[in-house]
Amino acid sequence: MNPLTKTSTSILPLRFLLAFGTFLLALLLYIDRVCISVAKTPITEDLAISEEQMGWVFSAFALGYALFQVPSGLMADRFGPRKILTIIVSIWSFFTALTGLAFNYISLLIVRLFFGAGEAGAFPSIARFTYNWIPLKERGIITGINFSGSRLGAAFALPMVAFMIEALGWRNSFFVLGVIGLLWAVIWWWGFRDHPEEHKRLDQHEKQYILNNIQETIKSDDSEIAKLNMRDVLSSKNMWLLMGQYFSSNFTFFFSLTWLFPHIKSTYQLGAIEASLYASTPLIFGAFGNWFSGWLIDRIFKQGKWALSRKLPAIMGFSLAAIGLIGSIYMQTPLGAIIFLSMAIFGADMTLSPSWSFCVDVGKKNSGTVSGTMNMAGNVGAFITSLVFPYLQNWSGSTVPFFFVGAILNLFAILLWWQTDPNRAINHKGL
């Protein structure tokens, strides 16, 4: 059998098993992230926090997450995803548990800032894993599956954490989630290796298939990594286009992790568990959006249309996101609003797989750095979302302006995607 086509002699190729590990990480990442939204009411009551202050708590996470994207991406490229993921998952799990010990507004703000900093390295490290282990023609669906884990994790967390808080209290719920994260870190360190050549459980056929079907031989001169500094990255037109469109994508999506639950609960006068079930629905559709987009990317790519395989799913996604945000404004029932918001999140999440696949395309050995830079810009959008929603509502007396701002940003992102080119790699010349 030709080693270019023979993937493995085992039933489940090892690269898929490792990808399942990163899927579980994405699941945990968003369970830990979204639980603060469900716990908002008991936290604000216990710590005497206002709506605007809670907006800053949500934003503190996004700020820490954004600031540490590039450093964590650089570390993933330099030290490898095995070591970096083990360290950062341990750090963010510690601060997840520490959230349960918050005693006032300032302490909660500080803990969530460092929690965000800890989570920052997850997806850049996963991007580096993808470059090292996943053949080019499989990257769309693998990236889509990984990001669907984050959406399913958030969707699952909303009702699960609501039940946990009722049964255990909000403080103990954070303690439990912290312990689960530490267990994942131990298993990852034991079962993963940075390169296919280093893994003793990888059979020869699969190893040869991986090495023959990534963009370039993994073991090249490591000095190439050092050649790409932040001046090189920020001199690239592709980089700025990626940052702008991801800012828009996160502005829409982060609403579903922070203000969607309290918005639905207060607007339609729902109980906590009922509101959590409604608020989890758009996140489930976000997972569907990731799967569909990943499948579409690989299908178009196999037809020999590399650039179109990145552009078309992203443009479709941003179009649906804009329509969904505007449509939700005019709904009089929670079901109608959730249908349109599900369309918006489905669309926003269709943009993730092409965005991160594009980072690997143009970043190559520096894919951790490139993806971290893009994700930094995206989480500036998340930071702004957390503040814009309560302040715009307080200023205008309505949530409508927020949804129009989101729709305009989605339309702007479509224009940015038309100008991208995956063939134009980011290198030491800033191309």
C-alpha positions as CSV (number, residue, x, y, z in Angstrom):
1,M,0.0,0.0,0.0
2,N,1.3,3.4,-0.9
3,P,2.4,5.3,2.3
4,L,0.8,8.5,0.9
5,T,-2.6,6.9,1.2
6,K,-2.3,4.2,3.9
7,T,-3.2,6.0,7.1
8,S,-2.9,3.4,9.8
9,T,-3.0,-0.3,10.5
10,S,-5.1,0.3,13.7
11,I,-8.9,0.7,13.9
12,L,-8.6,4.3,15.1
13,P,-5.5,6.2,13.9
14,L,-3.6,7.7,16.8
15,R,-3.8,11.2,15.4
16,F,-7.6,11.0,15.7
17,L,-7.4,9.8,19.3
18,L,-5.1,12.8,20.1
19,A,-7.6,15.1,18.3
20,F,-10.3,13.7,20.6
21,G,-8.2,14.7,23.5
22,T,-8.1,18.3,22.2
23,F,-11.8,18.1,21.6
24,L,-12.3,17.2,25.3
25,L,-10.0,20.1,26.1
26,A,-12.2,22.5,24.1
27,L,-15.2,21.1,25.9
28,L,-13.6,21.7,29.3
29,L,-12.3,25.1,28.2
30,Y,-15.8,26.5,27.7
31,I,-17.5,24.7,30.6
32,D,-15.0,26.6,32.8
33,R,-15.5,29.8,30.9
34,V,-19.3,30.0,30.7
35,C,-20.1,28.9,34.3
36,I,-19.5,32.5,35.5
37,S,-22.5,33.6,33.4
38,V,-24.8,31.0,35.0
39,A,-23.5,31.9,38.5
40,K,-24.0,35.6,37.8
41,T,-27.1,36.0,40.0
42,P,-25.8,34.2,43.2
43,I,-22.4,35.9,42.8
44,T,-23.9,39.4,42.4
45,E,-26.1,38.8,45.4
46,D,-23.3,37.4,47.6
47,L,-20.7,39.9,46.6
48,A,-23.0,43.0,46.1
49,I,-21.9,43.5,42.5
50,S,-23.8,45.8,40.0
51,E,-24.6,44.9,36.4
52,E,-21.8,47.3,35.1
53,Q,-19.3,45.7,37.5
54,M,-20.3,42.3,36.3
55,G,-19.6,43.5,32.8
56,W,-16.1,44.3,33.9
57,V,-15.8,40.8,35.5
58,F,-16.7,39.3,32.1
59,S,-14.3,41.6,30.4
60,A,-11.4,40.9,32.8
61,F,-11.4,37.3,31.5
62,A,-11.4,38.5,27.9
63,L,-8.6,41.0,28.6
64,G,-6.3,38.4,30.2
65,Y,-7.1,36.0,27.4
66,A,-6.3,38.6,24.7
67,L,-3.1,39.8,26.3
68,F,-1.5,36.4,26.7
69,Q,-2.5,35.0,23.2
70,V,0.7,36.0,21.5
71,P,3.1,35.0,24.3
72,S,1.4,31.7,24.7
73,G,1.5,31.1,20.9
74,L,5.2,31.9,20.9
75,M,5.7,29.4,23.7
76,A,3.7,26.7,21.9
77,D,6.0,27.1,18.9
78,R,9.1,27.2,21.0
79,F,8.4,24.5,23.7
80,G,5.7,22.4,22.0
81,P,2.0,21.8,22.8
82,R,2.7,18.9,25.2
83,K,4.5,21.0,27.8
84,I,2.6,24.2,27.2
85,L,-0.9,22.7,27.4
86,T,0.0,20.8,30.5
87,I,1.1,24.0,32.2
88,I,-1.7,26.3,31.1
89,V,-4.5,23.8,31.8
90,S,-3.1,23.4,35.3
91,I,-2.9,27.2,35.8
92,W,-6.4,27.9,34.6
93,S,-7.9,25.0,36.6
94,F,-6.2,26.5,39.7
95,F,-7.9,29.9,39.0
96,T,-11.2,28.2,38.2
97,A,-11.1,26.7,41.7
98,L,-9.9,30.0,43.2
99,T,-13.0,31.8,41.8
100,G,-15.0,30.0,44.4
101,L,-12.9,31.8,47.1
102,A,-13.7,35.3,45.8
103,F,-14.8,37.6,48.6
104,N,-15.5,40.9,46.9
105,Y,-15.6,42.6,43.5
106,I,-11.9,43.3,43.3
107,S,-10.9,39.8,44.2
108,L,-13.3,38.3,41.6
109,L,-11.9,40.7,39.0
110,I,-8.3,39.7,39.6
111,V,-9.0,36.0,39.7
112,R,-11.0,36.1,36.4
113,L,-8.2,38.2,34.8
114,F,-5.6,35.5,35.6
115,F,-8.1,32.7,34.6
116,G,-8.3,34.3,31.2
117,A,-4.5,34.5,30.9
118,G,-4.3,30.8,31.8
119,E,-6.8,29.8,29.1
120,A,-5.1,32.0,26.5
121,G,-2.7,29.3,25.3
122,A,-5.2,26.6,24.6
123,F,-6.2,27.2,21.0
124,P,-2.7,28.4,19.8
125,S,-1.3,25.2,21.2
126,I,-4.0,23.2,19.5
127,A,-3.1,25.0,16.3
128,R,0.5,23.9,16.7
129,F,-0.7,20.3,17.4
130,T,-2.7,20.5,14.2
131,Y,0.3,21.6,12.2
132,N,2.5,18.8,13.6
133,W,0.0,15.9,13.4
134,I,-2.8,16.6,11.0
135,P,-2.5,16.2,7.2
136,L,-3.5,19.3,5.2
137,K,-6.7,17.7,3.7
138,E,-8.0,16.7,7.2
139,R,-7.4,20.1,8.9
140,G,-10.8,21.6,8.1
141,I,-12.9,18.9,9.8
142,I,-10.5,18.4,12.7
143,T,-10.5,22.1,13.4
144,G,-14.3,22.1,13.1
145,I,-14.6,19.2,15.6
146,N,-12.3,20.9,18.1
147,F,-14.2,24.1,18.0
148,S,-17.5,22.3,18.2
149,G,-16.2,20.9,21.5
150,S,-16.1,24.4,22.9
151,R,-19.6,25.1,21.8
152,L,-21.0,21.8,23.2
153,G,-19.1,22.5,26.4
154,A,-20.7,25.9,26.8
155,A,-24.1,24.5,25.9
156,F,-23.7,21.6,28.3
157,A,-22.4,23.9,31.0
158,L,-25.4,26.2,31.1
159,P,-28.0,23.6,32.5
160,M,-25.3,21.5,34.2
161,V,-23.9,24.5,36.2
162,A,-27.4,25.7,37.0
163,F,-28.1,22.3,38.6
164,M,-24.7,22.2,40.3
165,I,-25.2,25.6,41.8
166,E,-28.6,24.6,43.1
167,A,-27.2,21.4,44.6
168,L,-23.7,22.5,45.7
169,G,-23.7,26.3,45.7
170,W,-21.7,28.4,43.3
171,R,-18.4,28.2,45.2
172,N,-18.2,24.4,45.4
173,S,-19.2,24.2,41.7
174,F,-16.0,26.1,40.8
175,F,-13.9,23.8,43.0
176,V,-15.2,20.7,41.2
177,L,-14.4,22.1,37.8
178,G,-10.9,23.0,38.9
179,V,-10.2,19.4,39.9
180,I,-11.4,18.0,36.5
181,G,-9.0,20.3,34.6
182,L,-6.0,19.1,36.6
183,L,-6.9,15.5,35.7
184,W,-6.9,16.4,32.0
185,A,-3.5,17.9,32.3
186,V,-2.0,14.8,33.8
187,I,-3.5,12.5,31.1
188,W,-2.3,14.9,28.3
189,W,1.3,14.9,29.6
190,W,1.3,11.1,29.8
191,G,-0.3,10.3,26.4
192,F,0.9,13.1,24.0
193,R,4.2,13.8,22.2
194,D,5.0,17.0,20.2
195,H,5.9,15.2,17.0
196,P,4.8,11.9,15.3
197,E,8.4,10.7,15.3
198,E,8.5,10.9,19.1
199,H,5.4,8.8,19.9
200,K,6.2,5.1,20.6
201,R,2.6,4.0,20.1
202,L,2.3,5.4,16.6
203,D,2.6,2.7,13.9
204,Q,4.9,3.1,11.0
205,H,2.2,3.4,8.3
206,E,0.4,6.3,10.1
207,K,3.7,8.1,10.8
208,Q,4.7,7.9,7.2
209,Y,1.2,9.1,6.1
210,I,1.3,12.1,8.4
211,L,4.9,13.2,7.4
212,N,4.1,12.8,3.7
213,N,0.9,14.9,3.8
214,I,1.6,17.9,5.9
215,Q,2.8,21.1,4.1
216,E,6.4,20.6,4.7
217,T,8.8,18.3,6.6
218,I,8.4,18.9,10.3
219,K,12.1,18.5,11.1
220,S,13.6,21.5,9.3
221,D,15.9,24.1,10.7
222,D,14.5,25.3,14.0
223,S,16.1,28.7,13.5
224,E,13.2,29.4,11.1
225,I,11.0,30.0,14.2
226,A,13.3,32.7,15.5
227,K,13.2,34.6,12.2
228,L,9.5,35.4,12.7
229,N,9.1,38.1,15.2
230,M,6.1,40.4,15.9
231,R,7.3,43.0,13.4
232,D,7.2,40.3,10.7
233,V,3.7,39.2,11.8
234,L,2.3,42.7,11.9
235,S,3.8,43.6,8.5
236,S,1.6,41.0,6.9
237,K,-1.6,42.1,5.1
238,N,-3.0,38.6,5.7
239,M,-2.4,39.0,9.4
240,W,-4.4,42.2,9.7
241,L,-7.3,40.8,7.6
242,L,-7.4,37.8,9.9
243,M,-7.4,40.0,13.0
244,G,-10.2,42.2,11.7
245,Q,-12.5,39.4,10.8
246,Y,-11.9,37.5,14.0
247,F,-12.6,40.6,16.1
248,S,-16.0,40.7,14.4
249,S,-16.6,37.0,14.9
250,N,-15.9,37.1,18.6
251,F,-17.9,40.2,19.1
252,T,-21.0,38.2,18.1
253,F,-20.1,34.9,19.7
254,F,-18.9,36.2,23.1
255,F,-22.4,37.6,23.7
256,S,-23.6,34.0,23.9
257,L,-21.1,33.2,26.6
258,T,-21.8,36.2,28.8
259,W,-24.9,38.3,28.4
260,L,-27.2,35.9,26.5
261,F,-28.3,33.9,29.5
262,P,-29.1,37.0,31.7
263,H,-30.6,38.8,28.7
264,I,-33.1,35.9,27.9
265,K,-33.8,35.4,31.6
266,S,-34.7,39.1,32.3
267,T,-36.3,40.0,29.0
268,Y,-38.8,37.1,29.0
269,Q,-39.0,36.7,32.8
270,L,-37.8,33.1,32.9
271,G,-36.5,30.9,35.7
272,A,-32.8,30.0,35.8
273,I,-33.1,26.4,34.5
274,E,-35.5,27.4,31.7
275,A,-33.3,30.3,30.7
276,S,-30.3,28.0,30.6
277,L,-32.0,25.6,28.3
278,Y,-32.9,28.4,25.9
279,A,-29.5,30.0,26.1
280,S,-27.7,26.7,25.4
281,T,-29.5,26.2,22.1
282,P,-27.5,28.7,20.1
283,L,-24.3,27.1,21.4
284,I,-25.5,23.7,20.1
285,F,-26.1,25.2,16.7
286,G,-22.6,26.7,17.0
287,A,-21.3,23.2,17.2
288,F,-23.3,22.3,14.1
289,G,-21.8,25.3,12.4
290,N,-18.3,24.1,13.1
291,W,-19.0,20.6,11.8
292,F,-20.6,21.9,8.6
293,S,-17.9,24.5,8.0
294,G,-15.1,21.9,8.6
295,W,-16.8,19.5,6.2
296,L,-17.3,22.2,3.6
297,I,-13.7,23.4,3.8
298,D,-12.3,19.9,3.2
299,R,-14.8,19.2,0.4
300,I,-13.9,22.4,-1.5
301,F,-10.2,21.9,-0.8
302,K,-10.3,18.4,-2.4
303,Q,-11.6,20.0,-5.6
304,G,-8.3,21.9,-5.8
305,K,-9.7,25.2,-4.7
306,W,-7.6,26.1,-1.7
307,A,-8.4,29.8,-1.4
308,L,-12.1,29.3,-1.9
309,S,-12.2,26.5,0.7
310,R,-11.3,29.2,3.3
311,K,-13.2,32.2,2.0
312,L,-16.6,30.7,1.1
313,P,-17.5,29.1,4.5
314,A,-16.4,32.3,6.3
315,I,-18.4,34.6,4.1
316,M,-21.5,32.3,4.4
317,G,-21.1,32.4,8.1
318,F,-20.8,36.1,8.6
319,S,-23.9,36.6,6.3
320,L,-25.9,34.3,8.5
321,A,-24.6,36.0,11.7
322,A,-25.7,39.4,10.5
323,I,-29.2,38.2,9.5
324,G,-29.6,36.3,12.8
325,L,-28.7,39.3,15.0
326,I,-31.1,41.6,13.3
327,G,-33.9,39.1,13.1
328,S,-33.8,38.4,16.8
329,I,-34.6,42.0,17.6
330,Y,-38.2,41.7,16.2
331,M,-39.2,38.5,18.0
332,Q,-41.8,38.7,20.8
333,T,-41.2,35.3,22.3
334,P,-38.1,33.6,23.7
335,L,-38.4,30.8,21.2
336,G,-38.4,33.2,18.2
337,A,-35.4,35.1,19.6
338,I,-33.5,31.9,20.2
339,I,-34.2,30.7,16.6
340,F,-32.6,33.8,15.1
341,L,-29.8,33.9,17.7
342,S,-29.1,30.2,16.9
343,M,-28.8,31.2,13.2
344,A,-26.3,34.0,14.3
345,I,-24.1,31.7,16.4
346,F,-24.3,29.0,13.7
347,G,-23.0,31.5,11.3
348,A,-20.4,33.0,13.6
349,D,-19.0,29.6,14.3
350,M,-18.8,28.7,10.6
351,T,-16.0,31.3,10.5
352,L,-13.8,29.5,13.0
353,S,-12.6,26.6,11.0
354,P,-11.6,28.7,8.0
355,S,-9.9,31.2,10.3
356,W,-7.8,28.7,12.2
357,S,-7.1,26.6,9.1
358,F,-5.9,29.8,7.4
359,C,-3.6,30.5,10.4
360,V,-1.9,27.1,9.9
361,D,-1.8,27.7,6.1
362,V,0.1,31.0,6.3
363,G,1.9,30.5,9.7
364,K,3.3,27.0,9.0
365,K,6.0,26.4,11.7
366,N,4.9,29.6,13.4
367,S,1.2,28.7,13.4
368,G,1.0,29.1,17.2
369,T,2.3,32.7,16.9
370,V,0.0,33.6,14.0
371,S,-3.1,32.0,15.5
372,G,-2.3,33.6,18.9
373,T,-2.1,37.0,17.2
374,M,-5.4,36.5,15.5
375,N,-7.1,35.2,18.7
376,M,-5.7,38.3,20.6
377,A,-7.6,40.6,18.2
378,G,-10.7,38.4,18.5
379,N,-10.7,38.6,22.2
380,V,-10.4,42.4,22.1
381,G,-13.8,42.0,20.4
382,A,-14.9,39.8,23.3
383,F,-13.7,42.3,25.8
384,I,-15.6,45.1,24.1
385,T,-18.8,43.0,23.8
386,S,-18.8,42.4,27.6
387,L,-18.8,46.1,28.2
388,V,-20.8,47.4,25.3
389,F,-23.9,45.4,26.0
390,P,-24.6,46.7,29.5
391,Y,-23.4,50.2,28.9
392,L,-25.3,50.6,25.6
393,Q,-28.4,49.2,27.3
394,N,-28.0,51.7,30.2
395,W,-27.4,54.6,27.8
396,S,-30.2,53.9,25.3
397,G,-32.6,52.0,27.5
398,S,-32.7,49.2,24.9
399,T,-30.6,46.2,23.7
400,V,-31.4,47.0,20.0
401,P,-28.3,49.1,19.3
402,F,-26.0,46.3,20.4
403,F,-27.4,43.9,17.8
404,F,-27.1,46.5,15.0
405,V,-23.4,47.0,15.9
406,G,-22.8,43.3,15.8
407,A,-24.5,43.0,12.4
408,I,-22.4,45.8,10.9
409,L,-19.2,44.2,12.1
410,N,-20.2,40.9,10.5
411,L,-20.8,42.6,7.1
412,F,-17.4,44.4,7.4
413,A,-15.7,41.0,8.0
414,I,-17.1,39.7,4.7
415,L,-15.2,42.5,2.9
416,L,-12.0,41.5,4.7
417,W,-12.3,37.8,3.7
418,W,-12.4,38.7,0.0
419,Q,-8.9,40.1,0.3
420,T,-7.2,37.1,2.0
421,D,-4.8,34.7,0.2
422,P,-3.7,31.4,1.9
423,N,-0.9,31.1,-0.6
424,R,0.8,34.2,0.8
425,A,2.7,32.8,3.8
426,I,3.8,35.0,6.7
427,N,7.6,34.9,6.8
428,H,10.5,37.0,7.9
429,K,9.8,39.4,5.1
430,G,6.2,40.0,6.5
431,L,4.5,38.8,3.3
